[in-house]
Amino acid sequence: MFLIQHLILFNLQEDQITESRFEWLINGDRKVAKKAYAIRALFELGKKNDWIHPELQRILSDDYHKHSAAYKAVAREILKKIK
């Protein structure tokens, strides 16, 4: 999150961060806190890359019912911001 919000990143770096955050989000054995940071990081990256928000929205909507209350709270927060 800090890197995304406070530093200017090269396209390759942004791509690598985006790819790894989506992997964290999709991977079923990750902890909720890691997924929450991944969601927020992808939201920030989506402000620069227009394809990220629709993909993030799809994943959050599809997986919403599978996760804990903490995940659902972060998902609701970000889905409101995307819409």
MOPAC internal coordinates of N, CA, C and O (Angstrom, degrees):
PM7 1SCF
backbone

  N    0.0000 0     0.00 0     0.00 0    0    0    0
  C    1.4463 1     0.00 0     0.00 0    1    0    0
  C    1.5209 1   110.50 1     0.00 0    2    1    0
  O    1.2310 1   120.35 1   134.99 1    3    2    1
  N    1.3209 1   116.94 1   -45.01 1    3    2    1
  C    1.4597 1   120.29 1  -178.31 1    5    3    2
  C    1.5229 1   111.00 1   -59.37 1    6    5    3
  O    1.2310 1   120.48 1   133.46 1    7    6    5
  N    1.3228 1   116.69 1   -46.54 1    7    6    5
  C    1.4628 1   120.62 1  -179.50 1    9    7    6
  C    1.5156 1   111.47 1   -58.80 1   10    9    7
  O    1.2310 1   121.05 1   135.36 1   11   10    9
  N    1.3031 1   115.61 1   -44.64 1   11   10    9
  C    1.4625 1   120.85 1  -176.99 1   13   11   10
  C    1.5184 1   110.97 1   -66.00 1   14   13   11
  O    1.2310 1   120.16 1   139.62 1   15   14   13
  N    1.3075 1   117.30 1   -40.38 1   15   14   13
  C    1.4566 1   121.46 1  -174.61 1   17   15   14
  C    1.5208 1   114.07 1   -83.25 1   18   17   15
  O    1.2310 1   119.53 1   153.28 1   19   18   17
  N    1.3360 1   118.51 1   -26.72 1   19   18   17
  C    1.4583 1   119.44 1  -169.03 1   21   19   18
  C    1.5208 1   115.95 1  -120.72 1   22   21   19
  O    1.2310 1   119.87 1   171.42 1   23   22   21
  N    1.3051 1   117.86 1    -8.58 1   23   22   21
  C    1.4592 1   119.74 1  -178.57 1   25   23   22
  C    1.5245 1   110.69 1  -123.97 1   26   25   23
  O    1.2310 1   121.47 1   -26.42 1   27   26   25
  N    1.2942 1   114.80 1   153.58 1   27   26   25
  C    1.4582 1   120.41 1   173.38 1   29   27   26
  C    1.5210 1   107.08 1   -89.14 1   30   29   27
  O    1.2310 1   120.92 1   -59.68 1   31   30   29
  N    1.3151 1   115.84 1   120.32 1   31   30   29
  C    1.4510 1   121.62 1  -176.32 1   33   31   30
  C    1.5220 1   110.73 1  -105.58 1   34   33   31
  O    1.2310 1   121.07 1   -30.55 1   35   34   33
  N    1.3205 1   115.55 1   149.45 1   35   34   33
  C    1.4552 1   120.27 1   172.83 1   37   35   34
  C    1.5204 1   108.47 1   -72.42 1   38   37   35
  O    1.2310 1   120.45 1   -21.22 1   39   38   37
  N    1.3330 1   116.75 1   158.78 1   39   38   37
  C    1.4624 1   120.99 1   179.83 1   41   39   38
  C    1.5247 1   111.79 1   -56.71 1   42   41   39
  O    1.2310 1   120.26 1   139.55 1   43   42   41
  N    1.3271 1   117.10 1   -40.45 1   43   42   41
  C    1.4568 1   120.66 1   179.56 1   45   43   42
  C    1.5292 1   110.84 1   -61.99 1   46   45   43
  O    1.2310 1   120.50 1   138.51 1   47   46   45
  N    1.3163 1   116.65 1   -41.49 1   47   46   45
  C    1.4620 1   120.75 1   179.43 1   49   47   46
  C    1.5316 1   111.06 1   -65.13 1   50   49   47
  O    1.2310 1   120.68 1   136.24 1   51   50   49
  N    1.3267 1   116.30 1   -43.76 1   51   50   49
  C    1.4626 1   120.06 1   177.47 1   53   51   50
  C    1.5182 1   110.88 1   -61.68 1   54   53   51
  O    1.2310 1   120.28 1   138.39 1   55   54   53
  N    1.3227 1   117.08 1   -41.61 1   55   54   53
  C    1.4624 1   121.25 1   178.71 1   57   55   54
  C    1.5253 1   111.62 1   -62.42 1   58   57   55
  O    1.2310 1   120.64 1   137.43 1   59   58   57
  N    1.3234 1   116.38 1   -42.57 1   59   58   57
  C    1.4584 1   120.23 1   179.77 1   61   59   58
  C    1.5360 1   111.45 1   -66.37 1   62   61   59
  O    1.2310 1   120.49 1   138.33 1   63   62   61
  N    1.3124 1   116.66 1   -41.67 1   63   62   61
  C    1.4659 1   120.51 1   177.87 1   65   63   62
  C    1.5247 1   109.75 1   -64.62 1   66   65   63
  O    1.2310 1   120.31 1   135.45 1   67   66   65
  N    1.3211 1   117.02 1   -44.55 1   67   66   65
  C    1.4591 1   121.11 1   179.58 1   69   67   66
  C    1.5233 1   111.07 1   -59.94 1   70   69   67
  O    1.2310 1   120.67 1   132.39 1   71   70   69
  N    1.3076 1   116.33 1   -47.61 1   71   70   69
  C    1.4596 1   120.86 1  -179.74 1   73   71   70
  C    1.5289 1   111.47 1   -61.03 1   74   73   71
  O    1.2310 1   120.31 1   134.50 1   75   74   73
  N    1.3155 1   117.02 1   -45.50 1   75   74   73
  C    1.4643 1   119.25 1  -178.24 1   77   75   74
  C    1.5263 1   111.62 1   -68.24 1   78   77   75
  O    1.2310 1   119.31 1   144.01 1   79   78   77
  N    1.3357 1   118.93 1   -35.99 1   79   78   77
  C    1.4701 1   121.32 1   178.93 1   81   79   78
  C    1.5236 1   110.48 1   -67.54 1   82   81   79
  O    1.2310 1   119.86 1   140.55 1   83   82   81
  N    1.3311 1   117.88 1   -39.45 1   83   82   81
  C    1.4628 1   119.50 1   175.95 1   85   83   82
  C    1.5281 1   110.61 1   -64.42 1   86   85   83
  O    1.2310 1   119.99 1   141.81 1   87   86   85
  N    1.3211 1   117.62 1   -38.19 1   87   86   85
  C    1.4619 1   120.74 1   176.85 1   89   87   86
  C    1.5280 1   110.72 1   -63.08 1   90   89   87
  O    1.2310 1   120.11 1   137.52 1   91   90   89
  N    1.3400 1   117.39 1   -42.48 1   91   90   89
  C    1.4524 1   120.94 1   178.08 1   93   91   90
  C    1.5250 1   110.52 1   -61.58 1   94   93   91
  O    1.2310 1   121.09 1   140.16 1   95   94   93
  N    1.3165 1   115.52 1   -39.84 1   95   94   93
  C    1.4538 1   120.85 1  -176.67 1   97   95   94
  C    1.5283 1   111.53 1   -70.47 1   98   97   95
  O    1.2310 1   120.16 1   140.72 1   99   98   97
  N    1.2974 1   117.31 1   -39.28 1   99   98   97
  C    1.4663 1   122.08 1  -176.34 1  101   99   98
  C    1.5226 1   111.80 1   -80.78 1  102  101   99
  O    1.2310 1   120.31 1   146.85 1  103  102  101
  N    1.3163 1   117.01 1   -33.15 1  103  102  101
  C    1.4575 1   121.70 1  -177.35 1  105  103  102
  C    1.5282 1   110.09 1   -63.92 1  106  105  103
  O    1.2310 1   120.36 1   -57.02 1  107  106  105
  N    1.3102 1   116.91 1   122.98 1  107  106  105
  C    1.4563 1   122.05 1  -174.18 1  109  107  106
  C    1.5161 1   115.70 1   -71.35 1  110  109  107
  O    1.2310 1   119.27 1   158.33 1  111  110  109
  N    1.3200 1   118.99 1   -21.67 1  111  110  109
  C    1.4663 1   119.68 1  -175.25 1  113  111  110
  C    1.5295 1   113.93 1   -96.58 1  114  113  111
  O    1.2310 1   119.67 1  -166.08 1  115  114  113
  N    1.3067 1   118.24 1    13.92 1  115  114  113
  C    1.4748 1   121.39 1   176.84 1  117  115  114
  C    1.5242 1   109.82 1   -83.26 1  118  117  115
  O    1.2310 1   120.74 1   -28.47 1  119  118  117
  N    1.3059 1   116.19 1   151.53 1  119  118  117
  C    1.4574 1   122.46 1   177.27 1  121  119  118
  C    1.5235 1   109.88 1   -72.98 1  122  121  119
  O    1.2310 1   120.99 1   -22.89 1  123  122  121
  N    1.3303 1   115.71 1   157.11 1  123  122  121
  C    1.4627 1   121.70 1  -177.08 1  125  123  122
  C    1.5260 1   111.41 1   -62.16 1  126  125  123
  O    1.2310 1   119.85 1   140.54 1  127  126  125
  N    1.3125 1   117.88 1   -39.46 1  127  126  125
  C    1.4676 1   120.74 1  -178.82 1  129  127  126
  C    1.5270 1   111.04 1   -61.14 1  130  129  127
  O    1.2310 1   119.96 1   138.85 1  131  130  129
  N    1.3162 1   117.68 1   -41.15 1  131  130  129
  C    1.4643 1   120.70 1   178.15 1  133  131  130
  C    1.5113 1   110.67 1   -65.50 1  134  133  131
  O    1.2310 1   120.73 1   140.66 1  135  134  133
  N    1.3276 1   116.20 1   -39.34 1  135  134  133
  C    1.4606 1   119.32 1   178.89 1  137  135  134
  C    1.5289 1   110.98 1   -67.36 1  138  137  135
  O    1.2310 1   120.55 1   142.58 1  139  138  137
  N    1.3302 1   116.55 1   -37.42 1  139  138  137
  C    1.4628 1   120.47 1   179.20 1  141  139  138
  C    1.5278 1   110.84 1   -63.83 1  142  141  139
  O    1.2310 1   120.26 1   136.27 1  143  142  141
  N    1.3228 1   117.10 1   -43.73 1  143  142  141
  C    1.4628 1   120.12 1   176.64 1  145  143  142
  C    1.5250 1   111.06 1   -65.72 1  146  145  143
  O    1.2310 1   120.47 1   142.49 1  147  146  145
  N    1.3081 1   116.71 1   -37.51 1  147  146  145
  C    1.4671 1   120.46 1   177.63 1  149  147  146
  C    1.5200 1   110.31 1   -62.96 1  150  149  147
  O    1.2310 1   119.95 1   137.05 1  151  150  149
  N    1.3163 1   117.69 1   -42.95 1  151  150  149
  C    1.4632 1   121.87 1   179.20 1  153  151  150
  C    1.5178 1   110.46 1   -61.20 1  154  153  151
  O    1.2310 1   120.86 1   132.75 1  155  154  153
  N    1.3196 1   115.96 1   -47.25 1  155  154  153
  C    1.4749 1   119.65 1  -178.58 1  157  155  154
  C    1.5348 1   111.54 1   -67.11 1  158  157  155
  O    1.2310 1   120.48 1   141.57 1  159  158  157
  N    1.3125 1   116.70 1   -38.43 1  159  158  157
  C    1.4621 1   120.01 1   178.16 1  161  159  158
  C    1.5229 1   110.72 1   -65.51 1  162  161  159
  O    1.2310 1   120.41 1   137.66 1  163  162  161
  N    1.3215 1   116.81 1   -42.34 1  163  162  161
  C    1.4636 1   120.01 1   178.69 1  165  163  162
  C    1.5332 1   111.13 1   -65.74 1  166  165  163
  O    1.2310 1   120.46 1   144.73 1  167  166  165
  N    1.3226 1   116.72 1   -35.27 1  167  166  165
  C    1.4565 1   119.24 1   175.83 1  169  167  166
  C    1.5286 1   110.92 1   -61.03 1  170  169  167
  O    1.2310 1   120.63 1   135.03 1  171  170  169
  N    1.3286 1   116.41 1   -44.97 1  171  170  169
  C    1.4686 1   120.61 1   178.34 1  173  171  170
  C    1.5288 1   111.34 1   -63.86 1  174  173  171
  O    1.2310 1   120.25 1   136.49 1  175  174  173
  N    1.3186 1   117.12 1   -43.51 1  175  174  173
  C    1.4648 1   120.67 1   178.37 1  177  175  174
  C    1.5294 1   111.03 1   -64.83 1  178  177  175
  O    1.2310 1   120.43 1   148.89 1  179  178  177
  N    1.3158 1   116.78 1   -31.11 1  179  178  177
  C    1.4610 1   121.25 1   179.30 1  181  179  178
  C    1.5115 1   113.62 1   -66.79 1  182  181  179
  O    1.2310 1   120.35 1   162.48 1  183  182  181
  N    1.3177 1   116.94 1   -17.52 1  183  182  181
  C    1.4653 1   120.27 1   175.77 1  185  183  182
  C    1.5235 1   111.22 1   -68.88 1  186  185  183
  O    1.2310 1   120.59 1   155.20 1  187  186  185
  N    1.3392 1   116.47 1   -24.80 1  187  186  185
  C    1.4689 1   121.88 1   179.85 1  189  187  186
  C    1.5294 1   112.02 1   -99.42 1  190  189  187
  O    1.2310 1   120.56 1   148.53 1  191  190  189
  N    1.3259 1   116.54 1   -31.47 1  191  190  189
  C    1.4605 1   122.04 1  -175.69 1  193  191  190
  C    1.5203 1   108.83 1  -117.64 1  194  193  191
  O    1.2310 1   120.38 1   -70.02 1  195  194  193
  N    1.3108 1   116.88 1   109.98 1  195  194  193
  C    1.4603 1   121.07 1  -171.55 1  197  195  194
  C    1.5257 1   115.08 1   -66.69 1  198  197  195
  O    1.2310 1   118.72 1   165.35 1  199  198  197
  N    1.3025 1   120.05 1   -14.65 1  199  198  197
  C    1.4573 1   121.69 1  -179.20 1  201  199  198
  C    1.5318 1   112.81 1   -83.42 1  202  201  199
  O    1.2310 1   119.82 1   163.57 1  203  202  201
  N    1.3265 1   117.96 1   -16.43 1  203  202  201
  C    1.4622 1   121.21 1  -174.17 1  205  203  202
  C    1.5252 1   112.41 1   -73.13 1  206  205  203
  O    1.2310 1   119.67 1   135.02 1  207  206  205
  N    1.3264 1   118.24 1   -44.98 1  207  206  205
  C    1.4636 1   120.39 1  -177.09 1  209  207  206
  C    1.5262 1   112.96 1   -59.32 1  210  209  207
  O    1.2310 1   118.84 1   133.23 1  211  210  209
  N    1.3327 1   119.82 1   -46.77 1  211  210  209
  C    1.4789 1   118.09 1   177.97 1  213  211  210
  C    1.5309 1   113.16 1   -61.76 1  214  213  211
  O    1.2310 1   120.32 1   141.42 1  215  214  213
  N    1.3192 1   117.00 1   -38.58 1  215  214  213
  C    1.4608 1   120.38 1   178.91 1  217  215  214
  C    1.5261 1   110.61 1   -67.92 1  218  217  215
  O    1.2310 1   120.28 1   137.00 1  219  218  217
  N    1.3174 1   117.06 1   -43.00 1  219  218  217
  C    1.4555 1   121.95 1   177.38 1  221  219  218
  C    1.5274 1   110.41 1   -62.30 1  222  221  219
  O    1.2310 1   120.28 1   136.29 1  223  222  221
  N    1.2917 1   117.07 1   -43.71 1  223  222  221
  C    1.4602 1   121.92 1   178.86 1  225  223  222
  C    1.5327 1   110.85 1   -60.03 1  226  225  223
  O    1.2310 1   120.05 1   137.40 1  227  226  225
  N    1.3112 1   117.51 1   -42.60 1  227  226  225
  C    1.4531 1   121.98 1   179.59 1  229  227  226
  C    1.5242 1   110.67 1   -63.31 1  230  229  227
  O    1.2310 1   120.31 1   133.43 1  231  230  229
  N    1.3248 1   117.01 1   -46.57 1  231  230  229
  C    1.4656 1   121.20 1  -178.91 1  233  231  230
  C    1.5267 1   110.82 1   -64.03 1  234  233  231
  O    1.2310 1   120.33 1   134.32 1  235  234  233
  N    1.3224 1   116.97 1   -45.68 1  235  234  233
  C    1.4601 1   120.24 1  -179.14 1  237  235  234
  C    1.5290 1   111.34 1   -63.56 1  238  237  235
  O    1.2310 1   120.19 1   139.16 1  239  238  237
  N    1.3068 1   117.24 1   -40.84 1  239  238  237
  C    1.4607 1   121.01 1   179.69 1  241  239  238
  C    1.5210 1   111.45 1   -67.63 1  242  241  239
  O    1.2310 1   120.13 1   137.24 1  243  242  241
  N    1.3165 1   117.36 1   -42.76 1  243  242  241
  C    1.4653 1   121.35 1  -178.16 1  245  243  242
  C    1.5235 1   112.23 1   -69.13 1  246  245  243
  O    1.2310 1   119.81 1   141.97 1  247  246  245
  N    1.3256 1   117.97 1   -38.03 1  247  246  245
  C    1.4606 1   121.85 1  -174.30 1  249  247  246
  C    1.5251 1   113.82 1   -96.22 1  250  249  247
  O    1.2310 1   120.14 1  -179.80 1  251  250  249
  N    1.3066 1   117.33 1     0.20 1  251  250  249
  C    1.4633 1   121.90 1  -173.00 1  253  251  250
  C    1.5274 1   112.27 1   -53.99 1  254  253  251
  O    1.2310 1   119.92 1   132.12 1  255  254  253
  N    1.3056 1   117.75 1   -47.88 1  255  254  253
  C    1.4641 1   121.86 1  -174.74 1  257  255  254
  C    1.5299 1   113.83 1   -72.76 1  258  257  255
  O    1.2310 1   119.71 1   168.13 1  259  258  257
  N    1.3207 1   118.16 1   -11.87 1  259  258  257
  C    1.4616 1   122.32 1  -176.00 1  261  259  258
  C    1.5282 1   113.82 1   -87.24 1  262  261  259
  O    1.2310 1   119.86 1   170.20 1  263  262  261
  N    1.3400 1   117.87 1    -9.80 1  263  262  261
  C    1.4636 1   120.08 1  -168.10 1  265  263  262
  C    1.5228 1   113.37 1  -116.69 1  266  265  263
  O    1.2310 1   121.98 1    -2.43 1  267  266  265
  N    1.3199 1   113.81 1   177.57 1  267  266  265
  C    1.4640 1   122.42 1  -176.80 1  269  267  266
  C    1.5277 1   111.94 1   -75.09 1  270  269  267
  O    1.2310 1   121.44 1    -7.03 1  271  270  269
  N    1.3261 1   114.86 1   172.97 1  271  270  269
  C    1.4644 1   121.01 1   179.42 1  273  271  270
  C    1.5335 1   111.60 1   -62.70 1  274  273  271
  O    1.2310 1   120.05 1   143.68 1  275  274  273
  N    1.3176 1   117.51 1   -36.32 1  275  274  273
  C    1.4683 1   121.05 1   179.32 1  277  275  274
  C    1.5315 1   110.71 1   -64.14 1  278  277  275
  O    1.2310 1   120.61 1   135.39 1  279  278  277
  N    1.3138 1   116.44 1   -44.61 1  279  278  277
  C    1.4734 1   120.87 1   177.58 1  281  279  278
  C    1.5199 1   109.67 1   -61.92 1  282  281  279
  O    1.2310 1   120.67 1   135.74 1  283  282  281
  N    1.3278 1   116.33 1   -44.26 1  283  282  281
  C    1.4636 1   120.76 1  -178.44 1  285  283  282
  C    1.5209 1   111.40 1   -62.58 1  286  285  283
  O    1.2310 1   120.02 1   143.22 1  287  286  285
  N    1.3195 1   117.57 1   -36.78 1  287  286  285
  C    1.4691 1   121.03 1   179.26 1  289  287  286
  C    1.5297 1   110.70 1   -64.37 1  290  289  287
  O    1.2310 1   120.40 1   134.92 1  291  290  289
  N    1.3124 1   116.84 1   -45.08 1  291  290  289
  C    1.4674 1   120.56 1   178.37 1  293  291  290
  C    1.5236 1   109.98 1   -66.36 1  294  293  291
  O    1.2310 1   120.31 1   138.20 1  295  294  293
  N    1.3144 1   117.01 1   -41.80 1  295  294  293
  C    1.4582 1   121.03 1   179.60 1  297  295  294
  C    1.5301 1   110.71 1   -60.89 1  298  297  295
  O    1.2310 1   120.00 1   134.48 1  299  298  297
  N    1.3269 1   117.61 1   -45.52 1  299  298  297
  C    1.4739 1   121.05 1   178.38 1  301  299  298
  C    1.5211 1   110.97 1   -60.01 1  302  301  299
  O    1.2310 1   120.75 1   135.31 1  303  302  301
  N    1.3256 1   116.16 1   -44.69 1  303  302  301
  C    1.4762 1   121.45 1  -179.58 1  305  303  302
  C    1.5326 1   110.67 1   -58.42 1  306  305  303
  O    1.2310 1   120.45 1   131.18 1  307  306  305
  N    1.3172 1   116.74 1   -48.82 1  307  306  305
  C    1.4549 1   120.58 1  -176.67 1  309  307  306
  C    1.5297 1   111.51 1   -72.68 1  310  309  307
  O    1.2310 1   119.96 1   142.27 1  311  310  309
  N    1.3200 1   117.68 1   -37.73 1  311  310  309
  C    1.4653 1   119.70 1   178.00 1  313  311  310
  C    1.5272 1   111.12 1   -62.24 1  314  313  311
  O    1.2310 1   119.92 1   142.97 1  315  314  313
  N    1.3266 1   117.76 1   -37.03 1  315  314  313
  C    1.4667 1   120.57 1   175.70 1  317  315  314
  C    1.5157 1   111.32 1   -63.31 1  318  317  315
  O    1.2310 1   120.63 1   139.89 1  319  318  317
  N    1.3184 1   116.41 1   -40.11 1  319  318  317
  C    1.4644 1   120.72 1  -179.31 1  321  319  318
  C    1.5355 1   111.55 1   -69.85 1  322  321  319
  O    1.2310 1   120.41 1   146.67 1  323  322  321
  N    1.3273 1   116.83 1   -33.33 1  323  322  321
  C    1.4617 1   120.22 1  -179.26 1  325  323  322
  C    1.5221 1   110.73 1   -71.30 1  326  325  323
  O    1.2310 1   120.32 1   140.24 1  327  326  325
  N    1.3262 1   116.99 1   -39.76 1  327  326  325
  C    1.4628 1   121.40 1  -176.88 1  329  327  326
  C    1.4689 1   110.40 1   -74.97 1  330  329  327
  O    1.2310 1   120.10 1   180.00 1  331  330  329

